[in-house]
């Protein structure tokens, strides 16, 4: 019985959960179209999604369709301050809206260099620990290549 349970536990991740790269390829066309619309590098969107949730592979990201760790008011029903989205695409658009509201957005809009955007977001206090966050996002982008 224990061996059977162990085998099921070891094999379930292979069938039940997607990998970050599978999620990226699933949403790549959508991310590309949103990136074009907002004139934000697709690499930036994907890299931050990788940093925050393995691009939707964490339990919280799956439950809330929130790949970017976006927060709002505390929800008693969901017992979290992380935002819930009906589908992952809504969360991707919401992330781009957050970026588009930043002071630097008009200046950087259309700039294809994700590193410039990462540094601008870090300086705008997008993340609490900007040094670590910056490294993680750059690593997330590198993992996609």
N, C-alpha and C positions, 0 to 999 in steps of 0.2 A: 504494500500500500504506500509506504513512504517513497519507494523508488518511483512509483507511478506519479505521485504528487510532485516529486522533484523534476521528473521529465516534463510534465505539463507546465510547471513554473518556468523551466528553462526554455521551452519551445514557444510559449505564449507570446513573448516579445517578438519573435520572428513573424508571427502571423497577425497579431492584434494591433501593434503600434507601428506607426510610420517613423521613418528616420528624417532628420532635418533635410537631407538632400532630396528625399522623396517629396516632402512638403514644398520645398523650394521649386522643384520641377512642376508640381501640381499647380502652383500659383504664379509661376514665372511670367506668363503672358499677362495676367492681371496686374502684377507688380510693374511690368514694363509699361503698360498703358497708363497706370496711375502716375508713375514716375514721369512719363512724358507730359501728362496733363499738368502736374504740379511743378515740372521742371526741376525735380530733385533726382539725384542719381539713384538708379535701381539698386546698385551695390550698397548704397547707404541704407535703404529700406531693408534689404535682405540682411545686411550685416547687423543692424540693430535688432532685427527679429531673431537672428541667430544668438546674439548676446543675451537677449532678455528671456528667450524661451526655447532655444534650439529650433527656432521658426515653427513653433506650435507643437512641440513634442512633449512639453511638460504637462502634468495633470491639470494645473491651473489654467494654462493656455487652452487646453482642449475643452475644459469645462466652461470657460468664459469666452472662447474665440478671441482672446486678447493676446496676441503674439508679442506685444511691445511693452507690457507692464504698465499700461496706462491706468491712472487712478482717478477716482472721483469721490463722491460722497459714499459713506459706509452704507452698505445694503444689508439690512437685517435678514432678508430672505436668502441672500447668498452668503452672508456672514463674511464679507470682504469689502475692502474699499477699492478693489480693482474693478474696472469697468467691464460690463458684460456686453457682448455684441451678438446679434442674431446669427451672424456668419463671419468667418475670418476676413472676408473681403471688406466688411464694414469696419473692422478693426484696422485694416491696412489704410483705408481712406481716413479714418479718424487720426491715425498717426501722422499722415501727411498734412492734415488740417492743423494739428498741433505745431508741426514744423513751420507751416505757412503763416502762423500767427507770431512767430518769433521776429524780433526787430531786425535781425540780419537777413531775413528771407529775401527781401526785394534785392538786396545787394548780391546775394549768391545765386538767385534764381537763374537756372540755365547753366551754371558751372558744373561740369561733369566730374570734378575731382571730389570723390567721397571723403578724402582725408580733410579737405578744407571744411566740409560740412560737419564732420565729426568734431573738429576743433572748435567750430562756432557753437555747436550744441553744448559741448563741454563748458565753454566760457559762459554760456547762457544758463548754466546750472540745470541742464536737462537731467543729469544723473547726480546722485549724492556724492559718490566718490569718483570724481571725473578722471583721475589718472588711471585707476583700475578699469573703469568703464571704457575709456578710450582704447586701452590695450585690448580689451575683450571684443570690442566692435571691430577693430582692425583684424584681430584673429578670426572673427566670424566671417569677414569679407574674404580673407585669405583662404579659409576652409572651403569656400565655394568655387575656387578656381582650380 
